[in-house]
Amino acid sequence: MDASKLFDFSIFAGELALSVIIDTLPRAIGFGLIGVILSILCLSFVHRRKMYYREKILWNLATKLHYPLWMFAFLIFGMVCGSISATKSIAVKTLDEQLEPFLVSKLPELKEFLTSRLPAQFGDELLTVNDASQYFNEQLSLREEPGKSTSKNGIENYISQELSDRIAIYMMEYTLQEVIKELGLTSGLDDNIVEFSAILLVTVDFSNIEKSAAQATTKIVKKQTKAALNTLYLNALLYFLLFISILCLEPLLYYKWWLPRNKKPQTYEEQNI
């Protein structure tokens, strides 16, 4: 079995992408509307305090642009957060329901690779899980890189293939770790430093480890997916705060610098009113 043919995720990834596009829109719109409502509440407070009132007419008109800009910032931030939230829910649900059965169904192909290609390549030479993973990754990289295409399909194929490769490597590593345990070679040591002979792989009953290897792979993929999406939350918040900070520069300069220098001194009569 050619490693570059293992774990074809094109259909799996395509269905996931379609679900994300369809199902994120309602939540994105809902979160966007919540953002607009919050911006209106903030702007109503600002308006009552006349924080955007300026003495000069043109300047006063220009500051009114802050209102739509604040609403736009809250709208976009809300929609982005809604999209991330929906994507996270859909991704986790899809991984729970579809990834583990998919990995179990692909184990025969992985078994064929491990019991034929590895022994043929390494013979009775001792190797570790990391050695096997490196060889496996080299075999995956032999395919023609779809990312060279600048078309939409080329980009989608590249993302799908990268996802396939990463999950295939995880599955291969966890399967080998379970194989090492099945062979009784760990003895309390780290699986990644235990050496084994590739020839021994042909003696292993893979039916005893397919479930645990698929579960371990699904768990790590879910963990990394959640971590990646949580990072998007942070990135969205940072861009939102940066935009709001820029909007706050003008009032800050006005009240802290321009107004104190241009404020008319009160007359004696005004001071005693």
Summary of the structure (lengths in Angstrom):
residues: 273
radius of gyration: 29.4
end to end distance: 94.2
largest distance: 103.3
contacts: 766
relative contact order: 0.12
helix: 81%
strand: 1%
